[in-house]
Amino acid sequence: MKASDIRDLSVAELNDKLVELKKELFNLRFQNAINQLENPMRIKAVKKDIARINTVITAKSLEDGENA
C-alpha cells in the first residue's frame, strides 16, 4: 500500500486497516513457522505497511492536537 493512499484514509479507516494487517502478519508468521509460506518477502511488506499506518495515525493525531 502506498503512503499517499494511506494519507487519504480517515483515522477510523486506518485503525481498521491496522487491525487487518496485524492479523495478516500473525497468519504469515504462523505459516512461516510451519514452513508453508510461499512468499517470505510478504512479511517484510506487511511490517512496512503497519509502520506507515502508525506513522500517519500519529501525524494526524498531532495535527488534530495543534488545531484544537
Secondary structure, DSSP 8 states (H G I E B T S, - for coil): --HHHHHTS-HHHHHHHHHHHHHHHHHHHHHHHTT--S-THHHHHHHHHHHHHHHHHHHHHHHHHHH-
